[in-house]
Amino acid sequence: MSDDVWMRCSACRRDLRFGATYQECSVSTCNRSRTRLVFCSVSCWDSHVAELRHREAWAVEARAPSRTSWEAERAADAAAAPAAIAATPSAAAAAATRPVAVPEIRRQVVTAGPASSAPAAVAPGDPALVDGVERDMLIVMSKLKKYIRDRSGMNCSDAVADVLSDHVRALCDDSIRAAGRDGRKTVLDRDVPRPRR
């Protein structure tokens, strides 16, 4: 590289001189100091966008630094690197002496309990289901709304998610019972009731 060349275009490899204007990508991962993608023109930047498939990006015009400011920046980076390396062993030693927090894993063993006074609609051989399970949302509303809109052109209320989650829970309970009747502890696709059409 010549003395007056700052960097090369990341697309076409043309020389970018000190103090010249160039294009940067607006996406943060492309303009970090380690990546530092620079382009001599908007068309070179555009070829980069097509290759990386950014969803939303634009070219940002910037000016290359002067030779003195570039050398000062590189000297500062070089001085910071040994300090970071020297700090790493002590940080690693501190992390090694710290107790590691192990997440508590909550396991539930489902067994058939004593007969309750309420009649249960459970067939013999069916596993007992635990009551008091959280009633989380089991439906991804954005996907559901998109499906309904694509299929029929209609909109979908958010309240539909609760009703559909109840249906999914009932299907899951039926699937659990079917797997239990076969003596398995894994619910398979064949245990899930087929949809009515």
N, C-alpha and C positions, 0 to 999 in steps of 0.2 A: 504494500500500500504506500502511496505517495505521502509526503509530509503534510500536505494540505487536505488530506482526505480524513474525514471524521469517522464515517461508517459506510457500509454498503447497503443499498436497497435490499430489503428482505425478499422481494419478489424477483426483480430482474438483475440484481447484483451490480447495478451501476454505482459509481462512487458518489457519496454525498460529502460535500466539502464543508469545512468549518464556516459557520455563519450563514449557510444556505437554508432556504425554506424546504421543509419536507412534510410528509403526512404521517400521522399516527392513527392507530385504531382507537376508537372511543371505548372499547371493551377493556375493563381493568386488567384482565389476565394477559392481554396482548401488550400493554405498555408498562409492565413492571420492569424494574431495573435488570432482573435476570433474563427476562424474555426480550424486552426492548425491540419490538418490531418497528422498523422505520421504512417508509416508502418514498420513492422519488416523485411519484405522481399519484393522482386519484385513481387512475386506471390500474396501477400496481396494487394500490390498497384494495380496489374492487376485486381483483383476482384473489387476494387473500381472504376476503369476506366470503366469496363463493366456495373456497376450499374448506374453511372452518365452519361454515353455515351458522354464522351469528344470527340470532333472531332480530336484534335491533342494534345496529351499529352505524356509525358515521365516521368520516375522515376528519381529523382535527389537524389544522395547519399549525405547524410549529417551526421554530428557527433553531438550527444547530448551534451549539455553544461555540464560543471562540476557543482558540487553541489553549490559551492560558486557563480559562475557566474549566475546560475539559481535563487538563492535566491536574488542576487542583482537586477536582472531583474524584479522579482516579486515585490520587495520593491519599485523599481522605478515606476512600473505600479500602485501600490497601492497609492503612493504619488501623482501621476498625476491625479488619478481619483477624489479625493476631489477638486482639483484645477479646473478641468473641470466642476464639478457640481456647484461649486461656481461661475464660469464664466457664466454659462447658464442663470440664471435669468436676469443679466444685458444685455446679448445679446438679450434675449426675450423682455425686456423692450425697448431696442433700436429699435428692429424690430416693436414693437407695435406703437411707436411714429412716425415712418417713414410712409409717405403716400404710400399707395399701388397703384401701377400702374395697371390700368385696361386696358386691350387691347381694342383698338377701334374696334368695330364690324361694318363692312361696309355692309349695307343692300341696295339692289336695288329693287325698286318697278317697275315692268314692266307694263306699261299701253300702250294702243293704243294711239299714238300721232296723230297730224293732218296729213292729207293726204299729201304725198310728191309728187313732180312732177314725180318721177320715178315710173313706174308701179311695183307693188309688186306682187310676186307670192304667196300671202297668201290668203287662203280660208277664207270666213266669219266665225267668231267664233274662228279663230286661235289666240293665244296670240302673241303679238309683241315681237320679239327677239331683244335684245340689241346688237348694233354693237360695235366694238372696244374691244371685250373680248380678253384677253391674249391668245396667241396661244401656250400654253405649250405642251410639249411632253406628250401624253396620253398613250403611249405604253411602257411597261417594256421590253427593248431590250433583256436582258438576257433570259427572259422567252420566248420571240418570237424566238430568235435564237435556243434555246433548242428545242422548238416545231418543227421548220422547220428541224433541224438536226435529231431529233428522227423520224419524220414522213417520211422524204425523203432522209436523208443523205446529203442534200445540206447545203451550208453556206448561210448566209444572210447579205446583206449590211446594214450599219447603216442608209443609206438614206431612206430605206423602212419605218422607223419609222415616218417620216414626212407625207408620203403619207397615211399610215394607220391611223395616228392621224386625218388627214382630213376626212377620211371615218368615223371614230368614231364620229367626230363632226357632220357630216351630219346625222348619225343615231340618235344622241342625239337630234338634231334639229327636226327631224321627230317625235321622241318620245315626245318631249315637245309639239309639235302641237297636237298630238293625245290626250295627257292628257288634254290640253286646250279645245279641242272640246268636251270632256266629262265633262267639268266644274270642273276639279280637279286641285289642285296645287301640286300634287305629281305624278311623273312619275313612272309607274308600269311596271312590266315585259311584260304585254300584250300590252303596248304602243310601245315597241321596235319592229321594223320590223324584221321578221324572215329571216335568211340567205338563199340565193339561193344556191341550191345544184345541 
